[in-house]
Amino acid sequence: MRVAVIGGGLIGMFAAYHLSKRGIEVVVLERHRTGAACSAGNAGWITPSIAVPVPAPHLRTTSLRWLLLPDSPLYIKPSALPRLAPWLWKFWRHCNAESFEHGCRALAELGADTMHQFDELESEGLQFEQQRVGLLMVFAKQAAMDAELKRLDWAGFEPLLRLTPEELRAKEPALEGRYAGAIHVPSERHLRPELLCAQIATRIHDAGVEIREGVEVHDFAFDGAHARSLDTSSGTIHADRFVIATGAEAGRLSRRCGSKLPIQAGKGYSVTVDNPTTAIGTPIYLDETKVGLAPYKGALRVAGTMELSGINLRLDRRRIAAFRRNAEREVPGIFDGDRVREWVGMRSLTPDGLPVIGRLPKTDNVFIASGHQMVGVKLAPSTGRVLSELIVDGTSSVDLEPFAPDRFSR
């Protein structure tokens, strides 16, 4: 069997990794460079405690308030509203407790063995700066902290350490805002995503996976429901199975296969400071501003915001300025260091906040893996594993019904 994986981000590369471990011949096709898109500039958090769907009950009110505020955590660009309206309506309908809890359970099941899989990667010799120092959730309001404690208790997370404002300041002196307290989840981890991308690319290449960079996939060639080959910028590529793993842009190729999937781009920003003067010891999630701080060896990454403006990589100077102001207000001097690099990337979003994983319904040999919102790093190994099971065995060890590609057309 020969499998062509379209997309060289973490999802695509982990699909190739698990397929190659099963003895399958794999070719990875990447339009630019492997790991250079959304896989590269995120915070690298492996944090099951906050792996939840984006559409949440509270967004039914706050999203309306945030809608036209360029400095808000969730911003919908006014000029994009007409073309986004149908998608936003579906998204809004999923902002309820029942859908949210269903999504939380599905994501938890898919990522149940995440920590074990990252441990295995380390045992195989991959070095990607995995740190096991937990996650610190910081709250400006007591009500928000109480609500999060209630959710974490419902989800079964333990142990949880509740910190008073004084204990929080002692743990992370750089935080200078006025806080109600914090929750420390010691079991959480984070890693340097650029290193993981580089390491997994090297590993699959050494395992015999062919990686072709600078290859644009234009279309599929079909015999009925069976895809025979790909029309690409470097010629025709034949395979027995195909995987679409192109993130926010997966909708284009899925339409060529007869499936109109509501995959939208949720643009995120990050700023990386090399050799920062501000010392942060633990990954920090600032609840009120929805900003994440990720400390690495010799660097600090500040990530956050969600912008719905269609599929584009335009860096909105107002958004990045507002994002930086919010972070600076919480941690003065946070961007002081040797070099500061700004980044923008497109997260792939679905209206219900769950990935799309499985075989496209109008084909018998084209599979898709997209829509991982902010949990792509955490779920990449698991997604790659279940895809390899589907492709090789025809079944999966995880119930993939919540992620079925045809769920939006039923």
N, C-alpha and C positions, 0 to 999 in steps of 0.2 A: 504494500500500500504506500502511496505517495500523497502527502498532505501539503497543500499550499496555505500558509498562514499569512493573511494580508494585514499588516500592521506590526511594527516593531517596537511597540511600547511594552510595559511590563505584562499586560494581559496576554498579548500575542507571544511574547518570549517565553512566558511560563507554559502556555499551551504547547509550544515547540519543545520545551524542556521535558514535560511529562510524556509527550508523544515519542520523543527520541528514547526515553527510558523504556518505553514499551517496544522498542525495536522498529519504529516506523520511520520511513524516509521523509524528511521535512525540508521545505524551503520557506524561508521567511522573506516577505517582500515589504520593504519600507520605502515610503516616498522620499523621506529625507535621510536622517540618521537614526539608528536604533536608540531608543531611550531619550530622544532629544525633545519630545513634546511634553505632554502633561505629566509623564512619568518622571521628569527631571527636576521640576521646580517646586514640588509639593513639600509638605512638612515631614513626610516619611513616618507618620504615626501608625503604630500597630496597636490600636486602642479599641478593643471590643466594647468598652463601656460607652463610647459615644458613636458607635457604628449604627446609626439610625437613619431612616429615610428622611430626606429633606422636607417633603410635605408633612408638616406636623400640625396638630390642632391649633396652636397659638398663632400660626401664620394666617389664619382666616381674618384676624384683626390687624396684626402687626404688618403684614405684607401690604395692606392698603395704606397704612400710615407711612411705610418706607418707600412706597412705589416711586415717587418722583424726587426722592432725596439722594443726591449723588454721593453723600458721605454715609449712607445707611449700610448695614450689613447685607441687606438684600435690595438690589436696585434693578428696576426694569426700565430700560431705556425707552422714553416715550415714542421715538420714531420707529421702534421695533414692535410696538403694541399691535398694530393691525395684523401683521403676519404671525405674531405669537399668540393672538387671542384664543384660537381653538385649543392650543396646548395649555395655556394658562387656565382655561376653564376646567380642563381635565385635572390639572394639578390642584386647583382650588377644591375640587370635589373630593380629592384624597386627603385633604387637610382635616381629618377627623380622627377620633380616638380609635375606632375600629380598624381603619386602614393602617394607622400608625403602628398599633400593636401587632397586627398581622405582619407588617414589614419588618419590625424588630425581630420577631421570632424567626422569620425566613432568613434574615441576614445572620442571625446568631447560629442557625443550623449550618448554613453554608460555610461559615468561618470557624466552626467548632474546633478544628484541629490546626488553626493558624499558627499558634505558638510552636506546636510540635514540628510543623513544616519548616519554620524558620530555624529551629534548632537543628533539623536535619541538614539544612543548607550549610550552616556553620560547621557541622561535623564532616561535611564533604569538602571543607577547606575554603568555602567562599567567605570573603572578608568584606563586610559592608557596614561596619561601624554600628552594630546593633547594641543599644544601651538598654539596660533593665533597671530604670530608676523610677518607673511609674509615670502617672499623669496627675497634674495638679489643676483642678477646676476651681477658678476664682470667681466669687460672686459679689456684686455690689449691693444686691438686695437679698434680704433674708428669705422673702417669699420664693424667689427663684431658686435659692439653695435648697429650701425645704422641698420644693417640687422635684428637683433633680434627685435628691435623696430618696424620695418616694419612688421615682422611676427606677433608680438603680436597685432598690430593694425588690421591686416587682420583677426586675430582670434577673435577680439572683446574684448580683455582683457582691463579692466579699473577698478579703476584708476591705472595708472602707474606713479611712481615717478622717474624722471631722476636725478641722483646724479652726481655732479662734483667730480673730484679726491679729492678736499678739503672736500667736504661734506661726501664722502665715508670714508675718514680717520677719520673724526670727529665721524661718526657713529660706525665704527669698527676699533679702533686704532691698533688692532693686525695685520691687513693687512699691510705688508711692501713692497709689490711689486710696480712696476710702472704701474699705471692703467690709462686708458682713461676715466673711469667713471663706473657707475653702474646703474642698473634698479632695483627699489624696487617694488615688487608686494605685496601690503599689505594684500590682501585677502587670500593668501596661508597659509597653516598650516603644522605642522609636529607632529609626535607622536613617542613614544617609542615602536617599533614593538614587542619586547619581551613581554611587558606588555599587548599589544593588543592580542597577541597569547594566553597568559595565561588566560586573562579575557574571551575571546570568548570560549576557551575550557571549562572553568568552567561553563559559561552560558549554553552551549549546553548540558553539562553533567547534570546540574541541571534541564534542560528541558526534560530529559529522553533520550537523544541521547546516544547510547552505543559507547564508544570509546575503541577500541582495539589497543594497541601499541605492537610493536614487531611482527607484522603479515606481512609476505611477500606474496603478491598475485602472483601466478604463471601463471594462465590461466583462461579462461572462459569455461564453458560447455554450448553448444548451442543446441537448437532444431530448425533447419533451421536458420532463422534470429533472433530468440528469445533467449537471454541469460537466462539460468536457474539458474546458480550458479557460484561460484568462487572456484577454487582450490587454497588453501592457505597453508602456513606453519603450521597453526593450525587447518586444516581440511576444509571441504566443508562448504561454506557459501551461503545460498539461499537468493534471493531478487527478487523483481518485476522490479526494475529499478536499473541501475548502473551508477555511475559517475566516470570517470577517471580524477583525479586532482593531478597528480604526477609530475607536473612541467616539467623540462627538460627531464625527463625519461618517459614522457607520450607516446612517440612513440612506445615503446615496446609493451605495452598492446593494443594500437590502432591497431597495426599490427595483433595481435591475433584476432581482430574483422574485419579483411579484409581491413583496411584503412592504407595506408602508408603515414603518415603525415610528412612533412619536419620540424620537431621540433628539434632544435639544442640547445646546451648549450652555453650560453654566461657567462663565468666565471667572477665574480666580487669579489673585495677584500674590506675589511674595517678594520680599526683599531679603537678600543674604548679605550679612556683614562679615567680612574676613577679619580675624583677630579683633573681636569686639572689646571695647573697654568696659562694657557692662557685663557683669557675671550673672548668668542664669544657670542653675544646676539641674533643674527639672523641667521637662516640657510643661508649658502652662497654657491653659485654655481660659481666655478672658470672656466670661459668659456675656456680659453686657454688650461688648463691642464685637463679639464673635471673632476675635483675633487669636491666633495660635503662635506660641514661641517655641522653637525647637533648637536646643543647644547641641552643637556638634564639636568635635575636636578642632579648635582653631576657627570656629565660625558660629554664627547665630542666624537662624532663619525666622523671619516674621511672615506669617501667611494668613490669608483670610479673604473675606468678602465673597459675595456671589452676585454676579452681574448677568442678567438675561438681555442680550442684545443681538442674538443670532450667532451664526457661525462666522467668527472673525477673530483675529489676533491683534486687533488695535488696542494699544495701551492707552487708556483714558487718563490723561494727566490729572484731571480733577479727582478721579477715583483713587489713584495711587497717592496723591497728596493728602486726601482725606483719611485714607488708610494709615498713612504714616503719622498723621496728626493724632489719630486715636491711639496708636501704639505709644507714641511719645508722651502722651498725657498719662498713660498708665506706668510707663517706664522711661523716665527722662534720660536722654543720652543713649537710647537703645540703638541708634543708628551710627554711633561714633565707632570708628575702626579704621583699618587700613584701606579697605575697598568696599564699596556698596554696589550691589548688582540688583537691578529690578527685573522682574520676570512676570509674564502673563501667560496663562494656559487655559485650554478649554476642557473643563470636566464634562463628561457625558451624563445627561440627566434624562430620566423618564418621568412621566406624570405621577406615577405611584412611588417613585424613589427607589425602585428595585432594578437590578441589572436585568438585561435580556440575555439569557443563556440557553442555547439549544439549537435544534435544527430548524431552519426556515421552513414554514409549512408547505409552500408550493414547490419545494425541491426535495430530492431524496439524498443529497450529498453536500449541501451547503449549511454550515453552522455559523452561529454568531455569538459574540461575547462583548457586550458593551453596556453602557448605562451605569457605571460603577460609582457615580457621583464623587464623594470625598473618601471612599473606602477602597480605592483601587489597589493601593499598596498592600493593605491588610488582606484583601480577598484575591489577589493575583495568583498565589500558589494554589488555593482551593479551586478557583475557576479553571486554571490550567489542568488540574487533576480531573475534575468532573467532565471537562470537555474531552480529555483523552479517553475516559471511560465510555462516554457516549459514542465517540468515533470508532473505537476499537471493539467495544463489547456490546454497543447498542443500548446500554442502560447505565445508570449512575448510582453511586453509593449514597447520594444525597437526593432528597425529594426536590426536583427542579420545577415542579408545577407552578410555584409562585413566580418563577423567572421565565416562564414559557413565552416564546416570541409571538404566539398567536393570541395571547390574553387580551390584547387591546382591540381585537376584532370580533370577540365573541358576543 
